[in-house]
Amino acid sequence: MTTHIIVDEKGLHHYCNQDILSSIPYAELHPNPETGKYDVLLTEYDESAPSLCIYFFEPALKKAMRKAVNLDIDTVITNGNLLLKNFVKGILIFRPDLKVAPNVLDLYHLEEFNK
């Protein structure tokens, strides 16, 4: 069970007390396999809320696949948007090779990074 989530200079990490349960490291993010498309984007799963998506290497399929960034935790996350904003900010800083969709920058008020 996830007890807390941290975004740091290495990526986004789900913890159970002091142990890391899962991570999305910046170093393991991949470009979109469709050349010229965005690598970090928003996808609508329903009309109410867009999901932040990244491309991550899927070893079983041996290719980069789109994956929604999920903040799975059993308690209410009051700072979920701030965690995702900091994760996107980390992508912009630590992975400038990846293309972030303009609507992601708008959603998280990161327009200054679009220059």
Short mmCIF file of the C-alpha atoms (twelve columns), coordinates in Angstrom:
data_MODEL
# 
_entry.id   MODEL 
# 
loop_
_atom_site.group_PDB 
_atom_site.id 
_atom_site.type_symbol 
_atom_site.label_atom_id 
_atom_site.label_alt_id 
_atom_site.label_comp_id 
_atom_site.label_asym_id 
_atom_site.label_seq_id 
_atom_site.Cartn_x 
_atom_site.Cartn_y 
_atom_site.Cartn_z 
_atom_site.pdbx_PDB_model_num 
ATOM 1   C CA . MET A 1   0.000   0.000  0.000   1 
ATOM 2   C CA . THR A 2   1.334   3.437  -0.944  1 
ATOM 3   C CA . THR A 3   1.771   5.722  2.055   1 
ATOM 4   C CA . HIS A 4   3.203   8.732  0.210   1 
ATOM 5   C CA . ILE A 5   4.406   9.946  -3.184  1 
ATOM 6   C CA . ILE A 6   7.519   12.018 -3.809  1 
ATOM 7   C CA . VAL A 7   8.777   13.845 -6.907  1 
ATOM 8   C CA . ASP A 8   12.526  14.500 -6.873  1 
ATOM 9   C CA . GLU A 9   15.424  14.969 -9.303  1 
ATOM 10  C CA . LYS A 10  15.171  11.307 -10.359 1 
ATOM 11  C CA . GLY A 11  11.427  11.058 -10.987 1 
ATOM 12  C CA . LEU A 12  8.121   10.197 -9.309  1 
ATOM 13  C CA . HIS A 13  8.173   7.550  -6.570  1 
ATOM 14  C CA . HIS A 14  5.472   5.693  -4.644  1 
ATOM 15  C CA . TYR A 15  6.561   4.740  -1.121  1 
ATOM 16  C CA . CYS A 16  5.310   2.447  1.599   1 
ATOM 17  C CA . ASN A 17  6.879   3.972  4.708   1 
ATOM 18  C CA . GLN A 18  10.610  4.069  3.762   1 
ATOM 19  C CA . ASP A 19  10.507  1.559  0.869   1 
ATOM 20  C CA . ILE A 20  9.976   2.493  -2.786  1 
ATOM 21  C CA . LEU A 21  7.080   0.483  -4.252  1 
ATOM 22  C CA . SER A 22  7.303   1.871  -7.792  1 
ATOM 23  C CA . SER A 23  8.952   4.704  -9.695  1 
ATOM 24  C CA . ILE A 24  8.769   6.562  -12.958 1 
ATOM 25  C CA . PRO A 25  12.376  7.698  -13.417 1 
ATOM 26  C CA . TYR A 26  13.036  10.560 -15.844 1 
ATOM 27  C CA . ALA A 27  15.907  8.528  -17.298 1 
ATOM 28  C CA . GLU A 28  13.503  5.770  -18.392 1 
ATOM 29  C CA . LEU A 29  11.061  8.008  -20.261 1 
ATOM 30  C CA . HIS A 30  11.047  7.484  -24.016 1 
ATOM 31  C CA . PRO A 31  10.128  9.633  -26.982 1 
ATOM 32  C CA . ASN A 32  6.858   8.941  -28.756 1 
ATOM 33  C CA . PRO A 33  7.540   6.203  -31.347 1 
ATOM 34  C CA . GLU A 34  5.492   8.242  -33.839 1 
ATOM 35  C CA . THR A 35  8.087   10.775 -34.947 1 
ATOM 36  C CA . GLY A 36  7.037   14.401 -34.634 1 
ATOM 37  C CA . LYS A 37  4.378   13.766 -31.982 1 
ATOM 38  C CA . TYR A 38  4.440   14.892 -28.346 1 
ATOM 39  C CA . ASP A 39  6.189   12.712 -25.767 1 
ATOM 40  C CA . VAL A 40  4.274   14.102 -22.757 1 
ATOM 41  C CA . LEU A 41  0.595   14.749 -23.386 1 
ATOM 42  C CA . LEU A 42  -2.906  14.793 -21.982 1 
ATOM 43  C CA . THR A 43  -5.395  12.109 -22.861 1 
ATOM 44  C CA . GLU A 44  -9.088  12.293 -22.067 1 
ATOM 45  C CA . TYR A 45  -10.379 9.064  -20.525 1 
ATOM 46  C CA . ASP A 46  -13.738 10.676 -19.914 1 
ATOM 47  C CA . GLU A 47  -15.192 14.145 -20.203 1 
ATOM 48  C CA . SER A 48  -14.377 15.102 -16.606 1 
ATOM 49  C CA . ALA A 49  -10.606 14.891 -16.311 1 
ATOM 50  C CA . PRO A 50  -7.629  14.580 -18.641 1 
ATOM 51  C CA . SER A 51  -4.817  12.206 -17.678 1 
ATOM 52  C CA . LEU A 52  -1.123  13.006 -17.946 1 
ATOM 53  C CA . CYS A 53  0.553   10.473 -20.246 1 
ATOM 54  C CA . ILE A 54  4.186   9.679  -20.921 1 
ATOM 55  C CA . TYR A 55  5.997   7.089  -23.036 1 
ATOM 56  C CA . PHE A 56  7.734   4.375  -21.072 1 
ATOM 57  C CA . PHE A 57  9.604   1.285  -22.297 1 
ATOM 58  C CA . GLU A 58  7.534   -1.873 -21.838 1 
ATOM 59  C CA . PRO A 59  9.995   -4.804 -21.577 1 
ATOM 60  C CA . ALA A 60  7.342   -7.472 -22.240 1 
ATOM 61  C CA . LEU A 61  6.420   -5.843 -25.574 1 
ATOM 62  C CA . LYS A 62  9.974   -4.607 -26.274 1 
ATOM 63  C CA . LYS A 63  8.764   -1.150 -27.280 1 
ATOM 64  C CA . ALA A 64  7.816   2.243  -25.896 1 
ATOM 65  C CA . MET A 65  4.177   2.457  -24.889 1 
ATOM 66  C CA . ARG A 66  1.986   5.313  -23.724 1 
ATOM 67  C CA . LYS A 67  1.242   5.141  -20.017 1 
ATOM 68  C CA . ALA A 68  -0.939  7.328  -17.805 1 
ATOM 69  C CA . VAL A 69  0.856   8.724  -14.767 1 
ATOM 70  C CA . ASN A 70  -1.184  7.269  -11.936 1 
ATOM 71  C CA . LEU A 71  -1.102  8.561  -8.372  1 
ATOM 72  C CA . ASP A 72  -2.637  5.400  -6.898  1 
ATOM 73  C CA . ILE A 73  -3.017  5.799  -3.178  1 
ATOM 74  C CA . ASP A 74  -5.772  4.762  -0.764  1 
ATOM 75  C CA . THR A 75  -6.033  8.157  0.918   1 
ATOM 76  C CA . VAL A 76  -7.067  11.532 -0.480  1 
ATOM 77  C CA . ILE A 77  -4.206  13.365 -2.182  1 
ATOM 78  C CA . THR A 78  -4.729  17.063 -1.637  1 
ATOM 79  C CA . ASN A 79  -1.612  18.018 -3.593  1 
ATOM 80  C CA . GLY A 80  -2.001  15.648 -6.563  1 
ATOM 81  C CA . ASN A 81  -1.926  18.427 -9.154  1 
ATOM 82  C CA . LEU A 82  1.183   19.923 -7.539  1 
ATOM 83  C CA . LEU A 83  2.905   16.512 -7.630  1 
ATOM 84  C CA . LEU A 84  2.086   16.166 -11.336 1 
ATOM 85  C CA . LYS A 85  3.165   19.760 -12.012 1 
ATOM 86  C CA . ASN A 86  6.519   19.079 -10.341 1 
ATOM 87  C CA . PHE A 87  6.886   15.839 -12.299 1 
ATOM 88  C CA . VAL A 88  6.311   17.720 -15.585 1 
ATOM 89  C CA . LYS A 89  8.694   20.465 -14.438 1 
ATOM 90  C CA . GLY A 90  11.287  17.733 -13.774 1 
ATOM 91  C CA . ILE A 91  10.780  16.370 -17.294 1 
ATOM 92  C CA . LEU A 92  11.358  19.865 -18.705 1 
ATOM 93  C CA . ILE A 93  14.536  20.287 -16.649 1 
ATOM 94  C CA . PHE A 94  16.050  16.791 -16.694 1 
ATOM 95  C CA . ARG A 95  14.746  15.579 -20.082 1 
ATOM 96  C CA . PRO A 96  14.734  18.614 -22.399 1 
ATOM 97  C CA . ASP A 97  14.913  16.185 -25.337 1 
ATOM 98  C CA . LEU A 98  11.260  15.204 -24.771 1 
ATOM 99  C CA . LYS A 99  8.470   17.280 -26.359 1 
ATOM 100 C CA . VAL A 100 5.756   18.382 -23.932 1 
ATOM 101 C CA . ALA A 101 2.357   19.219 -25.430 1 
ATOM 102 C CA . PRO A 102 1.288   22.871 -25.027 1 
ATOM 103 C CA . ASN A 103 -1.937  21.874 -23.237 1 
ATOM 104 C CA . VAL A 104 0.170   20.150 -20.528 1 
ATOM 105 C CA . LEU A 105 2.134   23.375 -20.016 1 
ATOM 106 C CA . ASP A 106 -1.137  25.329 -19.864 1 
ATOM 107 C CA . LEU A 107 -2.791  22.922 -17.422 1 
ATOM 108 C CA . TYR A 108 0.101   23.078 -14.960 1 
ATOM 109 C CA . HIS A 109 0.870   26.779 -15.584 1 
ATOM 110 C CA . LEU A 110 4.343   26.048 -16.919 1 
ATOM 111 C CA . GLU A 111 4.133   28.358 -19.941 1 
ATOM 112 C CA . GLU A 112 7.472   29.988 -19.020 1 
ATOM 113 C CA . PHE A 113 9.214   26.712 -19.906 1 
ATOM 114 C CA . ASN A 114 7.762   26.854 -23.425 1 
ATOM 115 C CA . LYS A 115 10.220  29.608 -24.449 1 
# 
